[in-house]
Amino acid sequence: MTDAVASQRPPPTGKLANVTPTGVVLIVIWVLVGAAIAYALAQSVDAERVAKYGTRILGGFVTTLRLVAVSLVAGALLSLPIAAMRLSANRLAGAVAYAYSYFFRGTPLIAQLFLIYYGAGQFSHELRAIGIWWFFKSAFNCAALSFTLNTAAYQSEILSGAIANVGRGQWEAAAALGLHRLVTLRKIILPQALVTALRPYGNEVILLIKASAIASIVTVLDLMGQTRFVFSKTYDISFYLWAAVLYLVTVEVLSHVINAIEQRMTRHARR
């Protein structure tokens, strides 16, 4: 009887059991495209140009990472009060937070960058008078500020949505135990909300890395800015291809890091 039941069980499926013929074709195409790109990169290597401009490209890459890191950390700090205002019962606070999020999520990031970078120049005398022109005269600072304000709007929506997604019963159970609301938020609600918000947070980080390329328009010598400079000197299009590969590698590494963090944070659910 046991053998008969066992014989009726479906065979174990592997990871590739559900791959369709179309999927196989697409995988083969992507592998061929990747191989072609790798071959083109290998053929484009010029030892003299790499020695001359390689450090500039790497320096621009470091600037990109620094710009994104500063914007993400500052945006995360700014998103906390905005998310609190979004969840507040105070209608005025909620309206202000909604207006902020609506503006920065509804307008192009490049327009926000231009408003800050070129707009600050229109008020240079006033900014000098109050002693903050030193900040706005730097293209890097203007780019970091615009990215911070933009990502804070997205992060606040992610965080407020994740907190609202936690069941009301969690708050009620904590109140029954006599826990303060701030303690409840920090110890009970936020850990659960962060699990829900981790994937959207990861997507926002990836989007910001790719969007950071527009900083080169306002003379920030990030990865794209240095690539444009090198291309103007060499007219070698392969430098753009190398820049694209650096962006791709950065995004891929971050994706794996986010997946690892998610696996770590949800290990209790898999058990």
C-alpha positions as CSV (number, residue, x, y, z in Angstrom):
1,M,0.0,0.0,0.0
2,T,2.8,2.3,0.9
3,D,4.6,1.5,-2.4
4,A,1.5,2.2,-4.3
5,V,1.0,5.6,-2.7
6,A,4.6,6.5,-3.2
7,S,4.4,5.5,-6.9
8,Q,1.5,7.9,-7.3
9,R,3.4,10.9,-6.0
10,P,4.5,13.4,-8.7
11,P,8.3,13.4,-9.4
12,P,10.3,16.1,-7.5
13,T,10.6,19.2,-9.6
14,G,13.9,21.1,-9.9
15,K,14.4,24.8,-10.2
16,L,14.3,24.7,-14.0
17,A,11.2,22.4,-14.3
18,N,8.9,25.3,-15.0
19,V,11.1,27.0,-17.6
20,T,9.2,27.3,-20.9
21,P,10.8,27.0,-24.4
22,T,10.4,30.7,-24.8
23,G,12.2,31.3,-21.5
24,V,15.0,29.1,-22.7
25,V,15.3,31.1,-25.9
26,L,15.3,34.4,-24.0
27,I,18.0,33.1,-21.6
28,V,20.2,32.0,-24.5
29,I,19.7,35.4,-26.2
30,W,20.7,37.3,-23.0
31,V,23.8,35.0,-22.6
32,L,24.8,35.8,-26.2
33,V,24.2,39.5,-25.6
34,G,26.3,39.4,-22.5
35,A,29.1,37.5,-24.2
36,A,29.0,40.1,-27.1
37,I,29.3,42.9,-24.6
38,A,32.1,41.2,-22.8
39,Y,33.9,40.6,-26.1
40,A,33.4,44.3,-27.1
41,L,34.8,45.5,-23.7
42,A,37.8,43.2,-24.1
43,Q,38.5,44.5,-27.6
44,S,38.1,48.1,-26.5
45,V,40.8,48.0,-23.9
46,D,43.5,50.5,-24.7
47,A,46.3,50.3,-22.2
48,E,47.4,53.8,-22.8
49,R,44.0,55.3,-22.4
50,V,43.2,53.1,-19.4
51,A,46.4,54.4,-17.7
52,K,45.6,58.0,-18.6
53,Y,41.9,58.1,-17.8
54,G,41.2,55.0,-15.6
55,T,41.8,56.9,-12.4
56,R,39.3,59.6,-13.5
57,I,36.6,57.0,-14.1
58,L,37.2,55.3,-10.8
59,G,37.2,58.7,-9.0
60,G,33.9,59.5,-10.6
61,F,32.6,56.1,-9.5
62,V,33.6,56.9,-5.9
63,T,31.9,60.3,-6.2
64,T,28.7,58.6,-7.3
65,L,28.7,56.2,-4.4
66,R,29.4,59.1,-2.0
67,L,26.6,61.1,-3.5
68,V,24.1,58.3,-3.3
69,A,25.1,57.3,0.3
70,V,24.8,60.9,1.6
71,S,21.4,61.3,-0.1
72,L,20.0,58.0,1.2
73,V,21.1,58.5,4.8
74,A,19.9,62.1,4.9
75,G,16.7,61.1,3.1
76,A,16.1,58.3,5.6
77,L,16.4,60.7,8.5
78,L,14.1,63.2,6.8
79,S,11.5,60.5,6.0
80,L,10.9,59.7,9.6
81,P,9.1,62.9,10.6
82,I,7.4,63.0,7.3
83,A,6.1,59.5,7.7
84,A,5.0,60.4,11.3
85,M,3.1,63.4,9.9
86,R,1.5,61.2,7.2
87,L,0.2,58.8,9.9
88,S,-0.8,61.6,12.3
89,A,-4.4,62.3,13.3
90,N,-3.6,66.0,12.9
91,R,-5.1,67.0,9.5
92,L,-2.8,69.9,9.0
93,A,0.3,67.8,9.6
94,G,-1.0,65.1,7.3
95,A,-1.8,67.7,4.6
96,V,1.7,69.2,4.7
97,A,3.3,65.7,4.5
98,Y,1.0,64.8,1.6
99,A,1.8,68.0,-0.3
100,Y,5.5,67.4,0.2
101,S,5.3,63.8,-1.1
102,Y,3.0,64.8,-3.9
103,F,5.4,67.5,-5.2
104,F,8.6,65.6,-5.0
105,R,7.2,62.3,-6.3
106,G,5.1,64.0,-9.1
107,T,7.8,66.2,-10.6
108,P,11.0,65.1,-12.5
109,L,14.1,64.8,-10.4
110,I,16.0,66.8,-13.0
111,A,13.6,69.7,-12.6
112,Q,14.1,69.6,-8.9
113,L,17.9,69.6,-9.4
114,F,17.7,72.6,-11.7
115,L,15.4,74.5,-9.3
116,I,17.9,74.1,-6.5
117,Y,21.1,74.5,-8.4
118,Y,20.1,77.4,-10.8
119,G,17.5,78.8,-8.4
120,A,20.1,79.2,-5.6
121,G,22.2,81.3,-8.0
122,Q,19.3,83.7,-8.4
123,F,19.4,84.4,-4.6
124,S,23.1,84.4,-4.1
125,H,23.1,87.8,-2.4
126,E,20.4,86.7,0.1
127,L,22.1,83.4,0.7
128,R,25.4,85.2,1.4
129,A,23.7,87.5,3.8
130,I,22.4,84.7,5.9
131,G,25.7,82.8,5.6
132,I,24.7,79.6,3.7
133,W,26.0,80.5,0.2
134,W,29.0,78.2,0.9
135,F,26.6,75.3,0.7
136,F,24.7,76.2,-2.4
137,K,27.7,77.3,-4.5
138,S,28.8,73.6,-4.5
139,A,27.2,71.6,-7.3
140,F,27.7,68.4,-5.3
141,N,25.8,69.9,-2.3
142,C,23.0,71.0,-4.6
143,A,22.7,67.5,-6.1
144,A,22.9,65.9,-2.7
145,L,20.1,68.2,-1.4
146,S,17.8,67.6,-4.4
147,F,18.4,63.8,-4.2
148,T,17.7,63.9,-0.4
149,L,14.5,65.7,-0.8
150,N,13.3,63.4,-3.6
151,T,14.2,60.1,-1.9
152,A,12.8,61.3,1.4
153,A,9.4,61.6,-0.3
154,Y,9.5,58.1,-1.6
155,Q,11.0,56.7,1.6
156,S,8.3,58.3,3.8
157,E,5.6,56.8,1.7
158,I,7.3,53.4,1.9
159,L,7.7,53.7,5.7
160,S,4.2,55.0,6.4
161,G,2.6,52.4,4.2
162,A,4.6,49.6,5.9
163,I,3.6,50.9,9.4
164,A,0.0,51.2,8.4
165,N,0.1,47.6,7.1
166,V,0.9,46.3,10.6
167,G,-2.2,45.0,12.2
168,R,-4.0,47.3,14.7
169,G,-4.0,44.4,17.1
170,Q,-0.3,44.9,17.7
171,W,-0.9,48.3,19.1
172,E,-3.8,47.1,21.2
173,A,-1.8,44.2,22.6
174,A,1.1,46.5,23.5
175,A,-1.3,49.0,25.1
176,A,-2.8,46.2,27.2
177,L,0.7,45.4,28.5
178,G,1.1,49.1,29.5
179,L,3.8,49.8,26.9
180,H,4.3,53.5,25.8
181,R,3.5,54.2,22.2
182,L,7.0,55.1,21.3
183,V,8.3,51.9,22.9
184,T,5.6,50.0,21.0
185,L,6.6,51.7,17.7
186,R,10.4,51.1,18.2
187,K,10.2,47.6,19.6
188,I,7.2,46.0,18.0
189,I,5.8,48.0,15.0
190,L,9.0,49.1,13.2
191,P,10.7,45.7,13.1
192,Q,7.6,44.2,11.4
193,A,7.2,47.2,9.1
194,L,10.8,47.1,8.0
195,V,10.4,43.5,6.8
196,T,7.5,44.7,4.5
197,A,9.4,47.9,3.5
198,L,12.8,46.2,2.7
199,R,12.0,45.3,-0.9
200,P,10.6,48.8,-1.8
201,Y,13.5,50.4,0.0
202,G,15.9,48.3,-2.1
203,N,14.1,49.4,-5.3
204,E,14.4,53.0,-4.2
205,V,18.2,52.6,-3.7
206,I,18.6,51.1,-7.1
207,L,16.5,53.8,-8.8
208,L,18.5,56.5,-7.0
209,I,21.8,55.0,-8.2
210,K,20.6,55.1,-11.8
211,A,19.1,58.6,-11.4
212,S,22.3,60.0,-9.9
213,A,23.7,60.2,-13.4
214,I,21.8,63.4,-14.0
215,A,24.1,65.1,-11.4
216,S,26.7,65.4,-14.2
217,I,24.5,67.9,-15.9
218,V,25.2,70.5,-13.2
219,T,29.0,69.8,-13.4
220,V,29.3,67.2,-10.7
221,L,32.1,64.9,-11.8
222,D,30.5,61.7,-10.8
223,L,30.8,58.5,-12.9
224,M,28.8,59.9,-15.8
225,G,30.4,63.3,-15.5
226,Q,33.9,61.8,-15.8
227,T,32.8,59.6,-18.6
228,R,31.5,62.6,-20.5
229,F,34.8,64.3,-19.9
230,V,36.9,61.4,-21.1
231,F,34.7,60.9,-24.2
232,S,35.2,64.6,-25.1
233,K,38.9,64.0,-25.1
234,T,39.1,60.6,-26.8
235,Y,35.8,60.2,-28.7
236,D,35.9,56.6,-27.6
237,I,32.3,55.3,-27.1
238,S,33.6,52.3,-25.1
239,F,34.0,54.4,-22.0
240,Y,30.2,54.8,-21.9
241,L,29.9,51.1,-22.1
242,W,32.4,50.7,-19.2
243,A,30.3,53.2,-17.2
244,A,27.2,51.2,-17.9
245,V,28.9,48.1,-16.7
246,L,29.9,49.8,-13.4
247,Y,26.3,51.0,-12.8
248,L,25.1,47.4,-13.6
249,V,27.6,45.8,-11.3
250,T,26.7,48.2,-8.5
251,V,23.0,47.5,-8.9
252,E,23.6,43.8,-9.0
253,V,25.8,43.8,-5.8
254,L,23.1,45.8,-4.0
255,S,20.4,43.5,-5.2
256,H,22.2,40.5,-3.7
257,V,22.9,42.4,-0.4
258,I,19.2,43.3,-0.1
259,N,18.2,39.7,-0.8
260,A,20.6,38.5,1.9
261,I,19.2,41.0,4.4
262,E,15.7,39.9,3.5
263,Q,16.6,36.3,4.0
264,R,18.1,37.1,7.3
265,M,15.1,39.1,8.5
266,T,12.5,36.6,7.4
267,R,14.3,33.4,8.5
268,H,11.7,32.9,11.4
269,A,8.9,32.8,8.8
270,R,10.6,30.1,6.7
271,R,11.0,27.9,9.8
